[in-house]
Amino acid sequence: MKYYSLGNRHDLVSAEAAIRSGLAPDGSLYMPERILSLDFAALAEAGAALPELGTRVAQAFLGEEIEEAALAGIVREAINFPAPLIEIEPHTWVLELFHGPTLAFKDFGARFMARVLGHFRRNADTSLTVLVATSGDTGSAVAQGFYRVPGVEVVLLYPKGMVSKLQEQQLTTLGENITALEVAGSFDDCQRIVKSAFVDPEITACMELTSANSINIARLIPQSFYYLSAAAELFQRGIPSVSFSVPSGNFGNLTGGLLAKRMGMPASRFIAATNANDSVVRFLNGTDFEPTSTIPTISNAMDVGNPSNFPRLLELCARSRTAMAEEVFGVSCSDEETKACIERVYRKVGYVLDPHAAVGYLGLEKARAAGLNGPGVILGTAHPGKFIDTLDTVLPGVVSLPETLQQVLRLPKQARLISDRFEDFKDFLVSERQA
């Protein structure tokens, strides 16, 4: 399997090269040259569990470069936690993706990528620098996934004042090979800085870089695992197809769902559920794609004005807005709606949604009001305890903080404040390398 640059279809590289570089030399994203089909019905009827499904998917994308036994081991080690389907109402489930070590769905991609990269670099004698822009959960998942990995340095960039206290603590308290940079700007500024670093000749001449954001194909591939697993479980129960409501920011999660569908997973519809950062929703509803400045919200991990994975969505939909709109229903929600939804769902069924899952619930609700029929799965992307400050204003005293998060709050913050100027980041990166 080769991977091509979205900026140049003739620029084909190996999976290892695509993963190690993160971005193509022209700054574009990589995509697989083909998407192999799985016999979904046979796998579902055989009762294939998440690790087995994950291994089959990984083989389809990486099997020409990593042998099956090694891939199976990578998947087992990376995804060593469950992803349960919880039916909160008739024909409505939450797919809980927050049972990993950092209590967020980003653990799937970050842990898988760390192990794949470790496999490719097992005989390397040079160091690698992983650059990550994060609006919340990506950074902590990557930090945990790569913590103390020999020969790998991680640099996290996060927007000052735009992540929750708990998220910030998870980002900034590890130290050792994990460096946290608090950027005086937005997530989009962090993302711009990271992308600029990959095409800067002075930086790339003195260090090997890769990215662990969802711009890296190794982060994206495992995000298809849990879609297939959820669909297979429901298929076994006699439910042949469902719609997935996906809380969306950088749109890697939704892209993973479309990959799963292209591989043979039945899906009635995808709902792209966003907060006020709705550039993709506006595109789906007929306007040109016009990224805007990031708007801070209570669902901060989705505060992305210019989603990096939008080009991949277009590519998977034949670069056609009409084709995309046939598969994806777009909806945005306000903070007021999100808070009201959290309270309403808890009072109705006793289930606590975090702000991101609440946006997903609203997305499914609005899609149904617009005519969508059939069962639906909402992606629960983070543990409610990670947003206890917000939830305490809506459901006072209902949410307790898991012990793992209590321990993180007691650790000292280790972060360096920098401006949103690329040159300042470049000076830091180069000087640290030369130190």
C-alpha positions as CSV (number, residue, x, y, z in Angstrom):
1,M,0.0,0.0,0.0
2,K,1.4,3.4,-1.0
3,Y,0.2,6.8,0.1
4,Y,-0.2,9.9,-2.0
5,S,-0.1,13.6,-1.2
6,L,-3.4,15.4,-1.7
7,G,-1.3,18.1,-3.4
8,N,0.3,15.8,-5.8
9,R,-1.3,12.4,-6.6
10,H,1.9,11.2,-8.2
11,D,3.9,11.7,-5.0
12,L,3.7,8.1,-3.7
13,V,5.5,7.0,-0.6
14,S,5.5,4.0,1.7
15,A,3.4,3.8,4.9
16,E,6.6,4.2,6.9
17,A,7.6,7.4,5.1
18,A,4.1,8.9,5.3
19,I,3.9,8.2,9.1
20,R,7.4,9.4,9.8
21,S,7.0,12.6,7.9
22,G,3.4,13.3,8.9
23,L,2.9,15.8,6.1
24,A,4.0,15.6,2.4
25,P,6.9,17.9,1.4
26,D,4.4,20.3,-0.2
27,G,2.5,20.5,3.2
28,S,-0.4,18.4,2.0
29,L,-2.0,15.4,3.8
30,Y,-1.3,11.8,2.9
31,M,-4.1,9.4,1.8
32,P,-3.9,5.7,1.0
33,E,-3.8,5.0,-2.8
34,R,-6.7,2.6,-2.3
35,I,-9.1,1.4,0.4
36,L,-9.5,-2.3,0.7
37,S,-12.8,-3.9,1.5
38,L,-13.6,-6.1,4.4
39,D,-16.3,-8.7,4.5
40,F,-18.1,-6.8,7.3
41,A,-21.1,-9.2,7.5
42,A,-18.9,-12.2,7.9
43,L,-16.7,-10.5,10.6
44,A,-19.8,-9.3,12.5
45,E,-21.5,-12.7,12.4
46,A,-18.4,-14.4,13.6
47,G,-18.4,-12.1,16.6
48,A,-15.1,-10.3,15.8
49,A,-14.2,-8.1,18.7
50,L,-12.5,-4.7,18.7
51,P,-8.8,-6.0,18.7
52,E,-9.5,-8.5,15.8
53,L,-11.3,-5.8,13.8
54,G,-8.6,-3.3,14.5
55,T,-6.0,-5.8,13.3
56,R,-7.9,-6.5,10.1
57,V,-8.1,-2.8,9.4
58,A,-4.4,-2.2,10.2
59,Q,-3.5,-5.1,7.9
60,A,-5.4,-3.4,5.1
61,F,-3.4,-0.2,5.5
62,L,0.0,-1.4,6.9
63,G,0.2,-5.1,6.2
64,E,2.7,-4.8,3.4
65,E,5.2,-3.3,5.7
66,I,4.4,-4.8,9.2
67,E,3.8,-8.5,9.5
68,E,0.5,-9.7,10.8
69,A,1.8,-10.9,14.2
70,A,3.5,-7.6,14.9
71,L,0.4,-5.7,13.9
72,A,-1.8,-7.8,16.1
73,G,0.5,-7.1,19.0
74,I,0.5,-3.4,18.3
75,V,-3.3,-3.3,18.3
76,R,-3.6,-5.4,21.5
77,E,-1.1,-3.2,23.4
78,A,-2.6,0.1,22.1
79,I,-6.3,-0.7,22.5
80,N,-6.2,-2.5,25.8
81,F,-9.4,-0.9,27.1
82,P,-13.1,-1.3,26.1
83,A,-15.4,0.9,24.0
84,P,-18.8,0.0,25.3
85,L,-22.1,0.9,23.6
86,I,-24.6,2.3,26.2
87,E,-28.2,2.5,25.1
88,I,-29.5,5.7,26.8
89,E,-32.8,5.7,25.0
90,P,-34.6,3.4,22.6
91,H,-32.6,3.2,19.4
92,T,-30.0,5.7,20.7
93,W,-26.6,4.6,22.0
94,V,-23.5,6.4,23.3
95,L,-20.3,4.8,22.1
96,E,-18.0,5.5,25.1
97,L,-14.5,6.1,23.8
98,F,-13.1,7.5,27.0
99,H,-11.9,4.4,28.9
100,G,-8.3,4.7,28.0
101,P,-5.5,6.2,30.2
102,T,-6.3,9.9,29.4
103,L,-10.1,9.4,29.4
104,A,-10.6,10.6,25.9
105,F,-11.0,9.0,22.4
106,K,-7.6,10.4,21.3
107,D,-6.0,7.4,23.2
108,F,-7.0,5.2,20.3
109,G,-5.0,7.1,17.7
110,A,-2.1,8.3,19.9
111,R,-1.3,4.9,21.4
112,F,-1.5,3.1,18.1
113,M,0.7,5.7,16.4
114,A,3.3,5.5,19.1
115,R,3.6,1.8,18.8
116,V,3.6,1.8,15.0
117,L,6.3,4.5,15.0
118,G,8.2,2.5,17.6
119,H,8.1,-0.5,15.3
120,F,9.4,1.4,12.3
121,R,12.2,3.0,14.4
122,R,13.2,0.0,16.4
123,N,16.7,0.0,14.7
124,A,17.1,3.8,14.4
125,D,20.1,5.5,15.8
126,T,18.8,9.1,15.5
127,S,16.2,11.0,17.5
128,L,12.7,12.0,16.3
129,T,10.8,15.1,17.3
130,V,7.0,14.8,17.4
131,L,5.1,18.1,17.0
132,V,1.5,18.3,18.2
133,A,-1.0,21.2,18.1
134,T,-3.8,20.5,20.5
135,S,-7.1,22.0,21.5
136,G,-7.4,19.8,24.5
137,D,-7.4,16.0,24.5
138,T,-4.9,15.2,21.6
139,G,-2.0,16.6,23.5
140,S,-2.5,14.5,26.7
141,A,-3.1,11.3,24.7
142,V,0.0,11.9,22.7
143,A,2.1,12.8,25.7
144,Q,1.0,9.6,27.5
145,G,1.5,7.5,24.4
146,F,5.0,8.7,23.8
147,Y,6.1,9.3,27.4
148,R,9.6,7.9,27.9
149,V,9.8,6.3,24.5
150,P,13.5,6.2,23.7
151,G,14.7,8.4,20.9
152,V,11.5,10.4,20.7
153,E,11.0,14.0,21.9
154,V,7.4,15.4,21.9
155,V,6.6,19.1,21.7
156,L,3.0,20.1,22.4
157,L,1.5,23.4,21.5
158,Y,-1.8,24.4,23.1
159,P,-3.7,27.8,23.2
160,K,-3.3,29.7,26.4
161,G,-6.6,29.9,28.3
162,M,-8.5,27.8,25.8
163,V,-8.2,24.3,27.4
164,S,-9.8,23.1,30.6
165,K,-7.7,23.0,33.8
166,L,-7.7,19.3,33.8
167,Q,-6.7,19.1,30.1
168,E,-3.9,21.6,30.8
169,Q,-2.6,19.5,33.8
170,Q,-2.6,16.4,31.6
171,L,-0.6,18.2,29.0
172,T,2.0,19.9,31.2
173,T,2.9,17.7,34.1
174,L,4.9,14.8,32.6
175,G,8.2,16.5,31.8
176,E,11.2,14.3,30.6
177,N,10.8,13.9,26.9
178,I,7.5,15.9,26.8
179,T,7.7,19.6,26.3
180,A,4.6,21.8,26.6
181,L,4.4,25.2,24.9
182,E,1.6,27.5,26.0
183,V,0.8,29.6,22.9
184,A,-0.6,33.1,23.2
185,G,-3.1,32.5,20.5
186,S,-5.8,30.1,19.2
187,F,-5.7,26.4,18.3
188,D,-5.5,27.5,14.7
189,D,-2.4,29.5,15.5
190,C,-0.9,26.3,17.0
191,Q,-1.8,24.3,14.0
192,R,-0.4,26.9,11.6
193,I,2.9,26.9,13.5
194,V,3.2,23.1,13.4
195,K,2.4,23.0,9.7
196,S,4.9,25.8,9.0
197,A,7.6,23.8,10.8
198,F,7.3,20.9,8.5
199,V,8.1,22.9,5.4
200,D,10.8,25.1,6.9
201,P,14.1,24.1,5.4
202,E,16.2,25.3,8.4
203,I,14.2,23.2,10.8
204,T,14.0,20.1,8.7
205,A,17.7,20.3,7.9
206,C,18.7,19.9,11.6
207,M,16.0,17.5,12.9
208,E,13.6,14.8,11.9
209,L,10.0,15.8,12.5
210,T,6.7,14.0,12.5
211,S,3.2,15.0,13.7
212,A,0.9,13.1,16.0
213,N,-2.1,15.2,15.1
214,S,-4.9,13.6,13.1
215,I,-3.0,15.0,10.1
216,N,-0.8,11.9,10.5
217,I,-2.3,8.9,8.8
218,A,-1.3,6.7,11.7
219,R,-3.5,8.7,14.0
220,L,-6.4,8.4,11.6
221,I,-6.4,4.7,10.8
222,P,-7.3,3.5,14.3
223,Q,-10.2,5.9,14.5
224,S,-12.0,3.6,12.1
225,F,-11.7,0.6,14.5
226,Y,-14.4,1.6,16.9
227,Y,-16.9,2.5,14.2
228,L,-16.6,-1.0,12.8
229,S,-16.7,-2.6,16.3
230,A,-19.9,-0.7,17.2
231,A,-21.6,-1.4,13.9
232,A,-20.6,-5.1,14.2
233,E,-22.1,-5.4,17.7
234,L,-25.4,-3.8,16.6
235,F,-25.4,-6.0,13.4
236,Q,-25.3,-9.0,15.7
237,R,-28.3,-7.7,17.5
238,G,-30.3,-7.5,14.2
239,I,-29.6,-3.9,13.5
240,P,-28.2,-3.8,10.0
241,S,-27.3,-0.1,9.8
242,V,-27.0,2.9,12.0
243,S,-26.3,6.6,11.8
244,F,-23.3,8.0,13.7
245,S,-23.4,11.5,15.2
246,V,-19.8,12.7,15.5
247,P,-18.7,15.7,17.7
248,S,-16.4,17.4,15.2
249,G,-13.6,19.9,15.5
250,N,-10.6,19.0,13.3
251,F,-12.7,16.3,11.6
252,G,-10.3,13.4,12.0
253,N,-13.0,11.4,13.8
254,L,-15.5,11.8,11.0
255,T,-12.9,11.0,8.4
256,G,-12.2,7.7,10.3
257,G,-15.9,6.9,10.1
258,L,-15.9,7.5,6.3
259,L,-12.9,5.2,6.0
260,A,-14.8,2.5,7.9
261,K,-17.7,2.9,5.6
262,R,-15.5,2.7,2.5
263,M,-14.1,-0.6,3.9
264,G,-17.6,-2.1,4.0
265,M,-19.3,-0.9,7.2
266,P,-23.0,-0.1,6.7
267,A,-23.9,3.4,7.9
268,S,-27.1,5.2,7.1
269,R,-25.7,8.7,7.6
270,F,-23.0,10.6,9.5
271,I,-23.9,13.7,11.4
272,A,-21.1,16.3,11.7
273,A,-22.0,17.9,15.0
274,T,-20.1,21.1,15.7
275,N,-20.2,24.0,18.1
276,A,-20.0,27.6,16.9
277,N,-16.9,26.7,14.8
278,D,-19.0,25.6,11.9
279,S,-17.1,26.2,8.7
280,V,-17.7,22.6,7.5
281,V,-21.4,22.8,8.4
282,R,-21.8,25.9,6.4
283,F,-20.1,24.3,3.5
284,L,-22.5,21.3,3.7
285,N,-25.3,23.7,3.7
286,G,-24.3,25.4,0.5
287,T,-21.7,28.1,1.1
288,D,-18.0,28.1,0.1
289,F,-15.5,26.6,2.5
290,E,-14.5,29.7,4.4
291,P,-12.4,29.1,7.6
292,T,-12.8,31.6,10.3
293,S,-11.1,32.6,13.5
294,T,-11.5,30.1,16.3
295,I,-14.5,30.8,18.6
296,P,-14.0,29.7,22.2
297,T,-16.7,27.4,23.5
298,I,-17.4,25.0,26.4
299,S,-16.7,22.0,24.0
300,N,-13.2,23.3,23.6
301,A,-11.6,20.2,22.0
302,M,-13.8,21.1,18.9
303,D,-12.7,24.8,18.8
304,V,-11.2,24.6,15.3
305,G,-11.9,27.4,12.8
306,N,-9.9,25.7,10.0
307,P,-10.2,21.9,10.2
308,S,-7.1,20.1,8.9
309,N,-8.9,17.0,7.8
310,F,-11.4,18.8,5.6
311,P,-9.4,18.0,2.4
312,R,-9.5,14.3,3.3
313,L,-13.3,14.5,3.7
314,L,-13.5,16.0,0.3
315,E,-11.2,13.4,-1.2
316,L,-13.3,10.6,0.3
317,C,-16.4,12.2,-1.3
318,A,-14.9,12.5,-4.8
319,R,-14.2,16.2,-4.1
320,S,-17.9,17.0,-4.4
321,R,-19.9,19.0,-1.9
322,T,-23.1,17.3,-3.3
323,A,-21.6,13.8,-2.6
324,M,-20.5,14.8,0.9
325,A,-23.9,16.3,1.8
326,E,-25.5,13.0,0.7
327,E,-23.5,11.1,3.4
328,V,-23.0,13.8,6.0
329,F,-25.6,16.0,7.7
330,G,-24.1,19.1,9.2
331,V,-25.4,20.9,12.3
332,S,-24.0,23.4,14.8
333,C,-25.0,24.0,18.4
334,S,-24.6,26.9,20.8
335,D,-23.1,26.7,24.3
336,E,-26.6,27.5,25.7
337,E,-28.1,24.5,23.7
338,T,-25.3,22.3,24.9
339,K,-25.8,23.1,28.6
340,A,-29.5,22.7,28.3
341,C,-29.0,19.3,26.6
342,I,-26.7,18.0,29.4
343,E,-29.3,18.9,32.0
344,R,-32.3,17.6,30.0
345,V,-30.7,14.2,29.2
346,Y,-29.6,13.7,32.8
347,R,-33.1,14.5,34.1
348,K,-34.7,12.3,31.5
349,V,-32.5,9.2,31.6
350,G,-29.8,9.7,34.3
351,Y,-26.9,9.7,31.8
352,V,-24.2,12.4,32.0
353,L,-23.0,13.7,28.7
354,D,-19.8,15.7,28.5
355,P,-20.1,18.9,26.5
356,H,-18.8,17.2,23.3
357,A,-21.1,14.3,23.5
358,A,-23.9,16.7,24.2
359,V,-23.2,18.4,20.9
360,G,-23.3,14.9,19.3
361,Y,-26.7,14.2,21.0
362,L,-28.0,17.5,19.7
363,G,-26.7,16.7,16.2
364,L,-28.6,13.4,16.2
365,E,-31.7,15.1,17.6
366,K,-31.6,17.8,14.9
367,A,-31.0,15.3,12.2
368,R,-34.0,13.3,13.2
369,A,-36.1,16.5,13.3
370,A,-35.0,17.1,9.7
371,G,-36.2,13.6,8.7
372,L,-33.5,11.1,9.6
373,N,-34.9,7.8,10.6
374,G,-33.5,4.8,12.3
375,P,-31.1,4.0,15.1
376,G,-28.3,6.3,16.0
377,V,-24.9,6.1,17.8
378,I,-23.4,9.2,19.5
379,L,-19.7,9.2,19.9
380,G,-18.8,9.9,23.5
381,T,-15.4,11.4,23.1
382,A,-14.3,12.3,26.7
383,H,-15.1,11.5,30.3
384,P,-17.5,14.1,31.9
385,G,-15.1,14.5,34.8
386,K,-12.6,16.2,32.4
387,F,-15.1,19.1,32.3
388,I,-16.2,19.2,35.9
389,D,-16.1,23.0,36.1
390,T,-18.7,23.3,33.3
391,L,-20.8,20.4,34.5
392,D,-20.9,21.7,38.0
393,T,-22.7,24.8,36.7
394,V,-25.3,22.6,35.0
395,L,-25.5,19.5,37.3
396,P,-24.1,20.7,40.7
397,G,-22.5,17.8,42.6
398,V,-23.5,15.1,40.1
399,V,-20.1,14.5,38.5
400,S,-17.2,13.2,40.6
401,L,-13.6,13.5,39.6
402,P,-11.9,10.1,38.8
403,E,-8.9,9.4,41.0
404,T,-6.5,9.5,38.1
405,L,-7.5,13.1,37.4
406,Q,-7.3,14.0,41.0
407,Q,-3.7,12.9,41.0
408,V,-2.9,14.9,37.9
409,L,-4.3,18.1,39.5
410,R,-1.7,17.7,42.3
411,L,1.3,17.7,39.9
412,P,3.3,20.9,39.1
413,K,2.7,22.5,35.8
414,Q,5.7,22.5,33.4
415,A,5.0,24.7,30.4
416,R,6.8,27.5,28.5
417,L,4.8,30.5,27.3
418,I,5.5,31.6,23.7
419,S,3.9,34.0,21.3
420,D,1.9,33.0,18.2
421,R,4.7,34.0,15.9
422,F,6.2,31.1,14.0
423,E,9.7,32.7,14.2
424,D,9.5,32.6,18.0
425,F,8.7,28.9,17.9
426,K,11.4,28.3,15.3
427,D,14.0,30.0,17.5
428,F,12.9,27.9,20.5
429,L,13.0,24.6,18.5
430,V,16.3,25.2,16.9
431,S,18.0,26.5,20.0
432,E,16.8,23.6,22.1
433,R,18.1,21.2,19.4
434,Q,21.5,22.9,19.5
435,A,21.7,23.0,23.3
